[in-house]
Amino acid sequence: MRIDFHASERPTLGVEWEFALVDRASRDLVSVASEVHELAGGRLDDPARLHKELLRNTVEVVTGICDTVGEAAQDLRETLAVVVPAAAEHGVDLLGAGSHPFADWSHQQLSEGHRYEELISRTQWWGRQMLIWGVHVHVGMPERDRVMPVLASMLTTYPHLLALSASSPIWAGQDTGYASNRALMFQQLPTAGLPFAFDTWSEFEKCIGDQTTTGIIDSMSDVRWDLRPAPHLGTLEHRVCDGMSDLREVSALTALVHCLVVDLDTRLAEGEVLPTMPPWQVQENKWRAARYGLDAIVILDDRNRERLVTEDLADLLERLTPVARRLGCEEELRTVADIPTRGASYQRQRAVARESGGDLVAVVDALVAELGYSLEA
């Protein structure tokens, strides 16, 4: 099966930011995505900046093709300046997190569309459970044959991105004990989770061809890996991060992804053999980051060296600083280090729950407020 990759001449950026819609009074989920989409879409210069998703409690804000993190952040800010008030007119706020702390999955409504109906028909209970939201970052790749090696090497920093963004500790009214319950929930879908690592594009094509022939997928859009090529866009799509409530954190982690991809692609183009890890180590690191977040001790390499993820992050940020300078995102990359200092979202949510005597409405209030503050900054 031939899959054409429409390579990008520049390491462009695109960001997709998913939001839950919550009632302004009860703070429960509300299935008014179509109404918000219709109202906001009519006010946006480009209605394509706002998408519907699987469930009618979700909207997704997307950027256009951007060259810098700053440009992407401004794009998101301008779209949200329209979407947030449109949502308010329907009595809802936008919630940025990997999960809603107390919503009941059985009360949610499916968005219109044959593709969504087919997904639920196939996946049943697990598909209906998907009350989860994330942030995806696309980075343009200049050469098809470098896509899969860069993807495989990006898996070595998987736990860093997941730990920093983890924001789904509470699900269905219970603290799960995980920093990111979303990461483990989402991988229950049959084509989701960690990607297969391939050395060549032709191996990837064979995999997709086999999955199409055997009815596992109908198209590339059914491949829901945590990292995946987007051949029609000419990008490598990073889907590891939980949903986020703060534009500054979205900018920081977008900068980190941008720098990682460009750094690896540059090194590969110069003839370097990129570092990779055995699949079992990648899987273990994902679990550790999902379970322990910023307290995770991660495996560094195939020699089984281990280190606290925040200690390794400090060295990673220092190494990527020259790359960030070239890409014009040095300031945003620097703010990645502020997340462990401030506390990741899962830590902030638990603190609010603890301080409010377990009031999960207060957790939603805090998340909604964080988005508002970050958009005003």
Phi, psi and omega in degrees: 000123180271132177236110180283133178252116183274084189302150179258132180292333182239157176281068184292167181234147168214138182235137176239121188238113182269140179229143169273152177255121185238143179296139184289343179257300185282335183070010174279166178291147180229135184268070181236027182300319181297318180293317178295318180299316181295316182291311182291321181301325179288346181255347181277144175297325177231100181301341179291353177286350181234126183240155168270162179228192186306315184251152184283005174262012190228138167233153180235126177262129183234150176270169166278195177280119185243157178259336182225163177296319179301319178295319179295318180297319179294322177300312179297317181300316182293321178292317181293334176297339176264317187289318183301310177293327177296319177296320181299326179295339176260012176077023181230156173246162176268133179245122178253104179195168178285338179207163172266136188289338184219003184295150178264119183299329186288348181265359187274150183253140181280140175292156179291144175139137183298322183297318179292320178298320179295321180299312181291322178301322182280315190269343175053235188305316182294320178296321179291339182282353193284061173274070186220152183219148183218179174235128181246140180235123175262136174234127180295137180244133186276347187216121182305317187286356176259355185295309185291319175298322178293318177302313181298321181286331177298337181293342178290338178251013178308310185294332180296313181292321181292317181297319181293324185264352188308125186209030182226057182279337187242128183218130180055037175084001183238139171287119186284345187085356179253149173286321178230091173291330180304316185302321181274331175295311186297326184288357176286340176292146190295337180244019180254177178100200182297141179283158168284143180261129180237149177278331186227160177294325181296326176295320176297315179300319180296319179300311181294322177298315179297318181293326177290316181298321183271003175080012178292320178228159172258332181203175180299333181294343177277352176276109188249035180299156178295330169228134182207150171289146169244085189302323183290339179259344184072036183231164165256123185259124181258115187240024186285323194287140168296165173300154183230153184252002189225123180299327179295322178289322175300316179296318181297313183284333172296319178297319180296316178297315181302312181295319180298312182296314182294320179298312181294319180295321179295315180296321179295318180296332180273003174100002180285144171274118187285147178290141175223172179227152176299150182305322183294327178289319177299315180296318179295319179297322177299314181296317181297318179293320178295322182282311191252352179058230183288353175265006182289137169262115189255155175277131187269328187196180183286001172267004176067026172288144182231156182198150174299132189300324181289329176292318178291327179299320181300316178292322180298316180295322178295319181293328183273353183303315177298326177294315179298324179297318179293326183272355179076027181231031182298319181295315179295320179296322181299327183285352173303321182293342179287337184295311177297327180292315179285329188105131177292166185302320180299325178289320179294320179297316180295324179295317178297316179299318181294316183288337181260012179070030178088014180285107183281339172298322178296327177295315178297317177306315182295319180294318178297319180296321179301317178298314180300314180298320184289330179283336178277339185294000000 
